């Protein structure tokens, strides 16, 4: 991971931090709705209710605000999942709680997929950093659970990517495209497979 | 699925079919390398070695050739997987053969992801049709195996999307981004999880 993908240098004052956050919020709405190419800095500052010159105090370009937005959405999603699994007593309980929280998060925030998936084309390094950070945290959790004997032994890096891919596609199919689907029921079905496998 | 996503009306003559296929091949290379927005019909016809007017005998627009390309790549991928699993004797053997064939296919054809994932933004209906057709065929195979007692009972539609999501993300991470990774070893690890689950 390069220096440019590290934690951003946040403004020193609270007011500065609020303005930066307001720009990222506006960028999420504008780029989520219009796509990266069609979105403009003028549109983002109008949405944020700030002067266009103010944008450049915090970001250099549309590319940079997009990259920060992708990484910020990753941090937000990981925090949300970490909170959801914090009260669980085993890895399999955590898988259930984490998947349900993720699917609910996706349903409530449809711009997540629009923006992160567009990063594949706009900023591949940010896209890979987004999923790489997820997979790394996921594999660490699987390692910790394995050390406690809570999981069948196996390669945790590969499992992390496999489980993440499952969540990603289920989120798209059921949380995003099918607003009436029963997410708890889906999680029950998926967890049965994750826990017991498909062998009869 | 709308009429426009049905099997295309293929040209009647063999020569016409070859020209249409040459345009799709060229579109795959040009759009795969440059992206949909930057690619032009002039660039595609130059790559195909045909006059620009010839393009319009077969396709109405860049949007239409892109849609046909996405659906054609879906048919090709499904045919490739169907061939790979045709000699297997159980669903779990078929899962192994199918996943390995898919990962090898992705490694040999990096434009698959560039094009299909860009469809999410260029032609969401084609993107959904691509994965919908996959999931439908997958669920039918799981149903048939369940009827023979080869699988633990469960919701085959949800399982199909979950397994597809796993393959998609593993393909991106290991086949596409990591050209030296050992795909057979990865399939062994994933199949252990698919077969037996994560419970100790």
Interface residues (C-beta under 8 A of the other chain):
Chain A: X35 X37 X91 X92 X95 X117 X118 X120 X121 X128 X131 X135 X149 X150 X151 X152 X154 X155 X158 X159 X161 X162 X163 X164 X165 X166 X167 X168 X169 X170 X173 X174 X177 X186 X189 X190 X192 X193 X194 X195 X196 X197 X198 X199 X200
Chain B: X35 X37 X91 X92 X95 X117 X118 X120 X121 X128 X131 X135 X149 X150 X151 X152 X154 X155 X158 X159 X161 X162 X163 X164 X165 X166 X167 X168 X169 X170 X173 X174 X177 X186 X189 X190 X192 X193 X194 X195 X196 X197 X198 X199 X200
